[in-house]
């Protein structure tokens, strides 16, 4: 509750309410949430198969597109991505658990990181990260903008309050993992299972930076300055 207080100027009383900062930390809604079902069709019941908790993001320069809009992740950061993974217990775990996790995370197509016709993640010079958020993860909002757009579930554009998301920057490497998760700069790769149940991947806990377009090259003529999500796709933490 915000407490107010009174001050007196002569015989005139003025009630002052302290300025309260707008919260910057939110959480992405999950697949099956009524808002995401209506506006983006994000439900296992609609897609027909389980999936990771992919939520497509918007940028001013090229619009929507979790796969058509992607960032190039170079070899040096692929190696850091591999090192980011942690050992945990899961079914059919093998001694080379890092490779198991990376094989789930990065394929030729149809996953979070993809190589297309390039060599696999072990030898390629770069991989592509689809500009997506992952449901149930925290995000940091560094501002709001009104935009005239349509989402996947809409046929006409309308004015929307869009949240501008802070992304993982090059100088974030080396920061504690817990700190980066709390700030929404690294996402845990949750999946959507039958009935829109949420859980970790079949290969256990896997992490992915929420890469910023300010530091990694974009696939297209126009480099986005930021990634956005409709504000009502977020929940208070």
C-alpha positions in Angstrom: 0.0 0.0 0.0 1.3 3.5 -0.9 1.2 5.8 2.1 0.4 9.5 1.5 1.2 12.4 3.7 -0.1 16.0 4.1 1.8 19.3 4.0 0.4 22.7 4.9 1.2 25.9 3.0 -0.5 28.6 5.1 -4.1 27.5 5.3 -3.9 25.3 2.2 -3.4 21.6 2.6 -1.8 19.5 -0.2 -1.8 15.7 -0.2 1.4 14.3 -1.6 1.8 10.7 -2.9 5.4 9.6 -3.4 6.4 8.6 -6.9 6.7 4.9 -7.2 8.9 3.3 -9.8 7.1 1.1 -12.4 8.2 -2.6 -11.9 10.8 -3.6 -14.4 10.8 -7.4 -13.7 8.1 -9.6 -15.1 7.5 -13.2 -16.2 6.5 -14.5 -19.6 3.2 -16.3 -19.7 3.3 -20.0 -20.5 1.7 -22.1 -23.3 -1.9 -22.7 -22.6 -2.4 -19.4 -20.9 -5.7 -18.0 -22.2 -4.0 -14.7 -23.4 -1.4 -16.6 -25.4 -3.9 -19.1 -26.8 -6.2 -16.3 -28.0 -3.5 -13.9 -29.4 -0.8 -16.3 -30.5 -2.2 -19.8 -30.7 0.3 -21.1 -28.2 -1.1 -24.4 -26.9 0.0 -28.0 -27.4 -3.7 -28.7 -28.0 -3.6 -26.4 -31.1 -0.1 -27.2 -32.4 -0.7 -31.0 -32.0 2.7 -31.8 -30.5 4.9 -30.9 -27.5 7.3 -28.0 -28.0 9.6 -25.8 -26.1 8.0 -22.8 -24.5 8.7 -20.6 -27.5 7.1 -17.1 -27.6 7.8 -15.2 -30.8 9.0 -11.6 -30.3 8.6 -8.4 -32.3 11.0 -5.9 -33.6 10.3 -2.6 -35.3 12.6 -3.2 -38.2 11.3 -6.5 -39.6 8.2 -7.4 -37.5 7.4 -10.9 -36.0 9.3 -14.1 -36.6 10.9 -16.4 -34.2 12.7 -18.4 -37.0 12.8 -15.9 -39.9 14.2 -13.3 -37.5 17.4 -14.7 -36.0 20.8 -13.6 -34.6 24.1 -15.1 -35.7 26.0 -16.6 -32.7 29.7 -17.0 -33.5 32.0 -19.9 -32.4 33.4 -18.1 -29.4 29.9 -17.8 -28.0 28.9 -21.3 -29.0 31.7 -22.5 -26.7 30.5 -20.3 -23.9 27.0 -21.6 -24.5 28.3 -25.2 -24.0 30.1 -24.2 -20.9 27.0 -22.5 -19.5 25.2 -25.9 -19.1 25.1 -27.6 -15.8 25.1 -31.3 -14.9 21.8 -32.7 -13.5 19.9 -35.9 -13.4 17.5 -37.0 -16.2 16.4 -40.2 -17.9 18.9 -41.9 -20.2 21.7 -39.7 -19.1 25.0 -40.5 -20.8 28.6 -39.7 -19.7 28.9 -36.9 -22.3 25.9 -35.1 -20.9 26.9 -31.7 -22.4 26.7 -33.2 -25.9 23.3 -34.6 -25.1 22.0 -31.2 -24.0 23.6 -29.4 -27.0 22.1 -32.0 -29.4 18.7 -31.2 -28.1 19.3 -27.5 -28.2 20.9 -27.2 -31.6 19.9 -29.0 -34.8 19.7 -28.3 -38.5 16.2 -26.9 -38.0 13.1 -27.0 -35.7 14.7 -26.0 -32.4 16.0 -23.0 -30.5 19.4 -22.9 -32.3 19.7 -24.1 -35.8 22.4 -24.5 -38.4 20.5 -25.1 -41.6 22.8 -26.8 -44.1 26.0 -25.8 -42.1 27.9 -28.3 -40.1 26.7 -29.3 -36.7 27.3 -27.3 -33.5 30.5 -29.1 -32.7 32.4 -27.6 -35.7 30.4 -24.8 -37.3 31.6 -21.2 -37.2 28.2 -19.9 -36.2 24.7 -21.0 -35.3 21.4 -19.1 -35.6 19.3 -18.2 -32.6 15.6 -17.6 -33.3 14.5 -14.4 -31.6 12.2 -15.9 -29.1 11.4 -15.8 -25.4 10.8 -18.9 -23.3 7.7 -19.1 -21.2 7.8 -18.9 -17.4 11.1 -17.1 -17.5 11.7 -13.7 -16.0 12.4 -10.7 -18.2 13.6 -7.2 -17.5 11.5 -4.4 -19.2 13.5 -1.3 -19.8 10.6 0.7 -21.3 7.1 0.7 -22.9 6.1 1.8 -26.4 2.7 2.0 -28.1 2.7 0.3 -31.5 0.1 -0.3 -34.2 0.5 -4.0 -34.9 -1.4 -7.3 -35.2 -0.5 -10.5 -33.5 -0.7 -14.0 -35.0 -4.3 -14.5 -33.8 -5.5 -11.1 -35.2 -6.5 -10.0 -38.7 -6.3 -6.3 -38.2 -3.7 -4.1 -36.6 -4.5 -2.3 -33.4 -2.6 -0.1 -30.9 -0.8 -2.2 -28.4 1.3 -1.4 -25.3 4.6 -3.2 -26.0 7.3 -4.0 -23.5 10.9 -3.4 -24.6 13.0 -6.2 -23.3 16.6 -5.9 -22.0 18.8 -8.6 -23.6 22.0 -10.4 -22.7 25.1 -8.4 -23.6 28.7 -9.4 -24.3 29.8 -8.0 -21.0 27.3 -10.3 -19.1 29.5 -13.3 -19.7 31.1 -14.2 -16.4 28.3 -12.9 -14.2 26.8 -15.4 -11.7 24.1 -17.7 -13.3 21.6 -17.0 -10.6 21.9 -13.3 -11.1 21.4 -13.6 -14.9 18.4 -15.8 -14.4 16.8 -13.3 -12.0 17.4 -10.5 -14.4 15.8 -12.5 -17.3 19.1 -12.3 -19.3 19.4 -16.1 -19.4 16.4 -18.3 -19.9 15.7 -21.9 -18.7 14.6 -23.9 -21.7 11.2 -25.0 -20.4 9.0 -27.2 -22.5 5.2 -27.5 -23.1 4.0 -31.0 -22.8 0.6 -32.8 -23.2 -2.2 -30.7 -21.7 0.2 -27.7 -21.7 2.0 -29.0 -18.7 5.3 -27.3 -18.2 8.7 -28.9 -17.4 12.3 -29.1 -18.3 13.6 -30.6 -21.5 14.0 -34.4 -22.0 17.7 -33.7 -21.4 17.2 -32.0 -18.0 17.9 -28.4 -17.3 19.2 -26.4 -20.2 20.0 -22.7 -20.3 20.1 -20.2 -23.2 21.1 -16.5 -23.1 18.4 -14.1 -24.1 20.7 -12.5 -26.7 20.6 -8.8 -27.4 20.4 -7.5 -31.0 22.7 -4.7 -29.9 25.7 -7.1 -29.7 25.0 -9.9 -32.2 24.4 -9.7 -36.0 20.9 -10.0 -37.3 19.8 -11.9 -40.4 18.5 -9.1 -42.5 19.3 -5.7 -43.9 18.0 -3.8 -40.9 19.6 -4.5 -37.5 17.0 -4.3 -34.7 17.7 -2.1 -31.8 15.4 -4.1 -29.4 13.0 -7.0 -29.1 9.4 -6.4 -27.9 6.5 -8.4 -26.5 2.9 -7.3 -25.9 2.7 -6.2 -22.3 -0.3 -8.4 -21.6 1.8 -11.4 -22.5 3.7 -10.7 -19.2 2.8 -11.4 -15.6 3.9 -9.6 -12.5 6.6 -11.5 -10.6 
